[in-house]
Amino acid sequence: MKIAFLGNSLTWGGYGGSFVAELQKRLPQHEIINAGEGGSTVINLLRRLDAVLDNEPDGIFVMTGGNDAISNIYPDTRPYYKKAQSIPDGMVTPEQFAQTYRDLLTQIQMRHTLAWVGLPPVEYSRELVEELGRYNALAQEAAQALNIPVLDLMRAFVPDEIPERPPLTLKEINLIGEHIQSGWSDYEAAQQAGGYTFTFDGLHPMPESAIKMADLIIDFLKLAD
């Protein structure tokens, strides 16, 4: 079976743990395509959907929403999304997210391709968890309207108690890019310094968390290990 994983940096896996790399290692009988790109919103996913479909996958696992939620509640990050991701006004509103997500899933089904939806987790702050929860609910609604199965990774990972933290700014977004370019990978120290549970920065999973994600996805997709 050929399965494409379409998403943002959580799917790309080049910054933190990679559940897609774990799937590729554990499922050699399947062809696993990593179609994740850092910084992507649902609008970016829709823009590159045709290129993914050109690979003729049997199914596409879609997971996005974190950047969309960040752009909506943290205005200081919008210059990044406007310039680097070509998002008008640098933000994806809930209304835009819902409509684009429906369009994305509909186009997948119109190509007679299986679809699955993952609801991404985050733990940076209570404010962001609540906002991503709103976006995840919209993604779930779009999926259920089309009878597409949904895997709730937010519920599986996010702790009950999350401290308040200052709003994300363009500085933090730029730091991600600088870390990637420099090859920085001191995830454990960053996790301990920030007091996070399954991520090292509130956004990106630790390597062991990515392995757990792979476990859940394998079980969800009913793929033989």
C-alpha positions in Angstrom: 0.0 0.0 0.0 1.3 3.5 -0.8 0.4 6.1 1.8 1.2 9.8 1.7 1.4 11.8 5.0 0.5 15.4 4.2 1.1 18.0 6.9 3.4 20.5 8.5 6.6 20.2 10.5 5.1 17.5 12.7 4.8 15.3 9.6 8.1 16.5 8.1 9.9 15.5 11.2 13.2 17.3 10.6 12.9 19.3 13.8 12.3 16.9 16.6 11.0 13.3 16.4 9.7 11.9 13.1 6.7 9.6 13.2 6.9 9.2 9.4 10.5 8.0 9.6 9.4 5.5 12.3 6.6 4.3 10.0 9.0 3.9 7.1 11.3 1.8 9.3 8.6 -0.4 10.8 6.4 -0.8 7.7 8.8 -1.9 4.9 5.9 -3.7 3.1 4.2 -0.3 2.5 5.5 2.7 0.6 5.4 5.7 2.9 5.6 9.1 1.4 6.5 12.1 3.6 4.6 15.1 2.2 5.2 17.3 5.2 6.7 20.8 5.1 7.6 23.0 8.0 5.4 26.1 8.5 2.5 24.8 6.4 -1.1 25.8 6.9 -4.1 24.0 5.4 -3.9 26.5 2.6 -0.4 25.3 1.8 -1.5 21.7 1.9 -4.2 22.4 -0.6 -1.8 24.2 -2.9 0.5 21.1 -3.1 -2.2 18.5 -3.1 -2.0 17.9 -6.8 1.7 17.1 -6.6 1.0 14.6 -3.9 -1.8 13.0 -5.8 0.4 12.7 -8.9 2.3 10.0 -6.9 -0.9 8.0 -7.0 -1.1 7.1 -3.4 -3.7 4.6 -2.2 -4.4 6.9 0.7 -3.4 10.2 2.3 -3.2 10.9 6.0 -3.8 14.6 6.6 -2.7 16.4 9.7 -2.5 20.2 10.0 -3.8 23.1 12.1 -1.0 24.2 14.4 0.3 26.9 12.2 -3.3 28.0 11.3 -4.1 28.4 15.0 -0.8 30.2 15.8 -1.4 32.7 13.0 -4.9 33.5 14.2 -4.1 34.2 17.9 -0.5 35.4 17.8 -0.4 38.5 15.5 3.3 38.9 15.8 3.9 35.7 13.9 1.9 36.8 10.8 4.8 38.4 8.9 6.3 34.9 8.7 3.1 33.3 7.3 2.6 36.1 4.9 6.2 36.1 3.5 7.4 32.6 3.9 4.1 30.7 3.3 2.3 33.3 1.1 -0.8 33.4 3.3 -2.9 36.5 2.6 -2.8 38.8 5.7 -0.5 36.2 7.3 -3.3 34.4 9.1 -5.8 31.6 8.6 -9.1 32.3 10.2 -11.4 29.5 11.6 -13.8 30.1 8.7 -11.0 29.9 6.1 -9.6 26.8 7.8 -12.9 25.0 7.8 -13.7 25.8 4.1 -10.2 24.9 2.9 -10.1 21.7 4.9 -13.4 20.6 3.3 -12.0 21.5 -0.1 -8.8 19.5 0.6 -10.7 16.3 1.7 -13.2 16.6 -1.1 -10.5 16.8 -3.7 -8.8 13.7 -2.3 -12.0 11.7 -2.5 -12.7 13.0 -6.0 -9.5 11.3 -7.0 -10.8 8.0 -5.6 -8.1 8.1 -2.9 -8.6 7.0 0.7 -8.3 9.8 3.3 -7.6 9.9 7.0 -7.4 12.9 9.3 -5.1 13.3 12.3 -5.8 16.0 14.9 -2.4 17.4 16.0 -1.4 18.0 19.6 0.4 21.0 21.1 1.3 22.0 24.7 2.9 25.5 24.4 0.2 27.3 26.4 -3.4 26.9 27.6 -4.3 29.6 25.1 -2.8 27.8 22.2 -4.2 24.4 23.3 -7.7 25.9 23.4 -7.3 27.6 20.0 -5.9 24.4 18.3 -8.8 22.6 19.9 -11.2 24.9 18.0 -9.3 24.2 14.7 -9.2 20.4 15.4 -13.0 20.5 16.0 -13.4 22.1 12.5 -11.1 19.5 10.9 -13.1 16.7 12.6 -16.4 18.2 11.5 -15.1 18.3 7.9 -13.9 14.7 8.0 -17.1 13.4 9.6 -19.2 15.0 6.9 -17.3 13.0 4.3 -17.2 9.8 6.5 -13.4 10.1 6.9 -11.9 8.4 10.0 -10.2 10.7 12.5 -7.4 10.0 14.9 -7.3 12.5 17.9 -3.6 12.8 18.8 -4.4 15.9 20.9 -6.4 13.8 23.4 -3.6 11.2 23.4 -0.7 13.5 24.3 -1.8 16.8 25.8 -1.4 16.9 29.7 -4.2 18.1 31.9 -2.2 20.9 33.4 -0.5 23.5 31.1 1.1 26.6 32.5 0.6 30.0 31.0 3.3 31.2 28.7 3.9 34.5 26.8 2.5 34.7 23.3 4.6 33.3 20.5 6.4 35.9 18.5 8.3 36.2 15.3 11.5 35.7 17.3 10.5 32.2 18.3 9.4 31.4 14.7 12.7 32.6 13.3 14.6 30.6 16.0 13.1 27.4 14.6 14.5 28.2 11.2 17.9 29.0 12.7 18.0 25.8 14.7 17.1 23.8 11.6 19.8 25.4 9.5 22.4 24.9 12.2 21.6 21.3 12.8 20.7 22.0 16.5 19.2 18.9 18.2 19.6 19.3 22.0 16.0 18.4 22.5 16.2 16.9 26.0 17.8 20.0 27.5 15.2 22.2 25.8 12.4 20.0 27.1 13.7 20.2 30.7 14.3 23.9 30.5 10.8 24.6 29.2 9.0 22.1 31.5 7.3 20.3 28.6 6.0 16.7 28.6 5.9 15.3 25.0 7.6 18.2 23.1 10.8 20.1 23.5 9.3 23.6 22.7 5.6 23.2 23.2 5.1 22.5 19.5 7.4 19.8 18.1 7.5 16.2 19.5 10.4 14.5 21.2 11.8 11.5 19.4 10.1 9.1 21.9 6.8 10.9 21.4 7.1 10.4 17.6 7.5 6.7 18.2 4.3 6.7 20.3 2.6 8.6 17.5 3.7 6.0 15.0 2.3 3.3 17.3 -1.1 5.0 17.4 -1.1 5.6 13.6 -0.3 2.0 12.8 -3.2 0.9 15.1 -5.5 3.5 13.6 -4.7 2.6 10.0 -4.8 -1.1 10.9 -1.4 -1.7 9.3 0.5 -4.9 10.1 3.7 -4.2 12.0 
